[in-house]
Amino acid sequence: MLYGGPSAEHEVSCISALRIAQAARDSGRPVTIIGLTHDRRWVAANRTLASIGEGDALASPDVLIAESPGAELPSLESGVPSDPVVFPLLHGPFGEDGVIQGHLEAIGLPYVGAGVLSSAICMDKGVAKSVLREHGLPVAEWSLIRRAQPGGAAEDAARVLGYPLFVKPANLGSSIGVTKVHGGPSLRDAVALAFEFDDYVILEESVDGRELELALLGNEEIRVSRAGEIEPSREFYDYADKYELGLAKALVPTDLTDAQLDRTRDIATRAYRALRVEGLARIDLFLTGDDSLVVNEVNTMPGFTPISMYPMLWAAEGLPIGQLIDDLIELAMARHQRRRGLRTNRLA
């Protein structure tokens, strides 16, 4: 299991990793835990799984690396099963954008979650929206601006989109760097904040609707959970509301009609296919007052913290986290075997 990473979502990854490690230990699976610091140094982080839950295991790898300075990527030769599967619990850039997936493909290891292309597309909000729209799926109106664009690009986009609108880094999750802007005076500050995290920034219309989330699981065949709903305690579901305040409400499952649920599942499945996702994803939708659906985001490595919707949604379907991990590992192995069967030479 890989966790941590050089991303603003580093802390969320650490919490997710603890939950997965606990579940793997409880199911008797041997686990090698490898942490990645903010400055891209690797550290062996097992420190005996027996100590998990006692407060001294799976801290941030930045803490662990201080105890063994100069550590490099640990050897995978000891303490690892003969057929290892990598669980890359790295959220955000470097871990969820195809970078680590490309490395795992290059060294021939099976891994949980979406492949290189799908990970990269889904991580970039602008590219993902373009692909979804090309496949006839509903998305909020948006405009993409890059750091090198002349001044005034954000103001021009805002005039077209109207207020309120959201300003987001194009490649990040957990609502980090996101601002809801109600008027021109605060637009510049919101754009400057987003550019602290990425070279591309999304300006997106504000959609007034219920915030729905669905969990998907599968490669060729896809299982889709019932929809959960988030009721934020703040103006929008920001980082503090997700991970710090504990005041947002998660309704799992929520009270959709059968027809609404069928449509949400259909839209989610089509988005999963359009973006070539395999393994797992959490797909976020808006249900508007006129009963329309809008795809918000597709998350290819959703959180596994105690308050994360992805494991909560599957638990509501009778799939506990231990079995969920088993299913994800089986899907990773199945894709790996399928791709190993592809021809790599021209002549038979």
N, C-alpha and C positions, 0 to 999 in steps of 0.2 A: 504494500500500500504506500503510495506517495502522497505527501501532504505538505502544507505550508505554501511556499512559492513566492516569487517576486511580484506580488500583486496586492492591490489595496484590499482584496478579499482574503488576505492571508489568515486573519484571525478566524473567519468563518470556516475556512478549510480545516484549521486545527480542531475546532469543535466538531465538525462533521467526521473527522478522522477518528476521534475518540469514540464516537458512537459506533462507527463501523468496526473498529478494533474490538470493542466490547462484544458486539454481536458475533463477530467471527470467533472470538475466544469462547463464547458461550456455546457455539455450535461445534466446537472442537477442531476448527480449521487452523492449521499452522500459518502464522502470519509473520512476515518480515516487514517492519515499518521503517520507511526512509523519509526523513524530513528534508525540506529544501528551504534555505533561508532567503531573506529578501535579496541578498546579494549573490544568489545563485550558487551557494555552497551546499553540498549534500552531507547528511549526517545519519548514521545508523541510530535509530531512535527506539528500539524495542525496550531496553531497560527492564526486561521481564514483564510479560503481559499480566502476571499475577498482581502487579501494583496498579493496574488500571482501575480507576475509581477511587484510589486513595490519595489522589491529588499530586502525584509526582511523576506521572507518565504522560507522554504526549503533550508536553508543553509546546509552546512555539519552538520550532527548530532553531530560531535565533538564540533562544536561551540555551538549548542543548549544545549548539556549536561553540559557545563560549567555554564549555567544559573540555572541548577537544579541538582547539584551534587548528586550522589548516586541513580539516577533514575533507576527504574526497568521496566520490560516489562509492558506497560500500560494495564489497563483493557480494554477488548473489549466489555464491557457490555453497554456502553453509546455511543450514536452517531454513532452506526453501524447498518446497516440494519439487519432484522431478519434472512436473508439468506446471510451472508457475503461471499464474494469471496476474497481471498488474491492474490494480484499482487506482487510477490516477485521480485522487480526490483533491485536485488542484483547481480552484475556482478562478475565473478571470483570465487575463492574458498570461501566456506561457503554458498554462495548464489546461485551459478550456478552448484554446484557439487553434489547435492543430499542431503546435510546436512540439509538445511532449509526445503527442500521438505519432508524429513523423519520426521521432527518435525510436519509439517502440516498434514501428513498422520496419525501420532500418535494421534493428538488431533481432527482428523476428520473434518478438514476444506478443502473445495475445493480451488484449487489454479490454477493460470494461468501458463501454460508451461509444460515442460516435467516432467515425474515422476522421482522417486529416481534413478532407474537403468540407464535410458537414460541420465539423467543429469550427473551422475558420469562417465559414459563411454565417453560422448562427451567432458567433461571437460579435460579428460586425453588424450592428443594427441596420445600417444603411443598405448593405448588400443583402441581408436577409429580407428586408422589406421589398427590395426590388425583385428578388426571386419569388416571394410569396405573391406579389401583385402580378408577376408574369404568369403565374399558375391560377390566376383568377380568384385569389383569396383576399378578403377585405383587410386592409391595414389603415392605420391613421395616416393622414397627410403629413408629410415631413419635408425637410430640406437639409441637405448635408453641406457643411462648410468645412474647409480645410484651413490649417494654420496659416498657410502662405497666401490665402486669398486677400485681395485688397480690403481695406476698411469699408464698412458699410454693408457687407454681405449679410450679416446677421439681421440688421435693421430691414434690409430689403426682404429677407425671408419672412420676418415677423409681420411685415405689412400684408403679405399674401396669406399667411396662416391665421393671423388674428390672435388676439389675446383672450383668455390666458393660453399659454403654451408651455411646453416642457423643453428644457435644455439638458442634453445628456452627452457624456462621452460616448463615442460610437462603439468602443470596445471595453466594456466593463459591466459588472452586474451589481446586485445587492443595493441598487439605487445610490451608489457612491458617486459623488460629483453631479447629482441630478438636482435641478432647481425648477420649481414651478414659478413662472414669471407672469405677472399680471399687467405689466406696462413697460414702456420703453426705458424709464430711468434705471431699472434693475437688470435690463437685458445684458448690458456690457459686463457687469460683474458675474452674472451667471455663465456667460460664454467663457470668461477668463478662468473661472473655476473649472469648467469642463475641460478646457485645454491644459490644465495641470495634469490630467490623467491620460490624455490621448491627443494625437495630431489631427483627429477628425471629430467633429461635434455635430450632433443631430439636434435640429429644432423640430419639434413635433406638436401637432395640434393636441389640445386637451380633449379627451373623449369623456363625456359624462355618462357613466354607466357602472354597473355592478362588476367588481373585479373577480373573475372566475379563474380557477386553476385546475388543470387536469394532469394526471400522471399517465405516462405511456411507457410501455415495456414491450420490447420485441425487435426482431430483425425483419424477416419476410412476413411473419404473422405478428400482428400488433394487438396487445391488450390495452384497453383504455378504461381508466377509473371513472367513477361518477365525478361530477364537478364539486370542488370546494369553493368557498367564497371568503374573501378577505374584507373585513370591515375595519378600515384604518381608524386610529384614534387621532390622527393629525390630518392636515389638509390633503396629504397623499401618503402612500405607503413607503416611507423613506427608510434609511438605514436605522435610525434610532427606533422607529416604530417596529422594525423587523427584529432587532437584536438587543435593544437596550431597555426600552420602556416596559415591555410586556403588557401593553394596553390594547393592542389591536386584537380583534376577534377573528378566529379562524372557524368557519362553519363547515364541518366535514361529516357527511356531504351536505350540500345546501339544497334549498327547496325549489328546484326547477320542475317544470312540468315534463312529462315524458317527451313531448315534442321538442321542447327546448334542450333537454338532455341529449336527444338524438342528434340535434343539429350541432351542439357543442362537440360531441364526440366525432361527428363527421368532419367538421372544420379542423379539429385537432389532428385527426388522422391524415387528412389531406396535407396539412402543413408539415407533418412528420415525413411524409413521402416526398413532398416537394423539395425539402431541404436535405433529403437523403440520410436522415437520422437512423442510426441503429443502436440497439442496446436500451437506451432510456432517454427520456426527456420530460421536463415539466413545461406544459404549454399554457401561457397566460392569455386570457381573452377578456374583452369587455362585452357585457350584454347591455345594450342601450335601451332607453325608454321606449323606443319604437320596435323593440324586440329584434334588433339587428345585432350581429356579432362582429367584432373587430379583433383580429389577432394582434396582441401586444408584443409578446416575446416568446422565443423558443429557447429554453435553457437545457443544454446537453449534459451538464453535470450539476444538477440541482443540489441544494444543501441537504445534509442528513443530520442536522442538529435536532435536539429534542422538540423544537418548535417548527421544524421545516415541513412544508406541506407535502412534499413528495412521499416520504415514508408514512405520513399521517393518512394520506389518501389511500395508499395500498393497505394499511392496517384496517381501514374502514371496509375494505373489500375482503377482509379475512386473510390477508397476506402479511404475516409478521415480518419484521426486518430481517431475521435470520434466514427465512425462506426467500425473501426478496434478494438478499446477497447471493444465495445459491443460484437463483434464476439468472441474475446478472452474470455470474461466472459461467454458467452454461451457455448463455448467449454469446459471451466473448469467445469461448472455445469453439462454438459452432461457426461463427464468422471466420475465425482463424483457419479452421479446417477447410471451409469452403474456399477461401482465398488461396490457400496453399494448393488447391486442386486446379487453379488456373494455369494455363500454359505460359511458360516463360521463354520458350524458344520457337522459332518460326517453323522448323521442320519436325514432323512427328517422329 
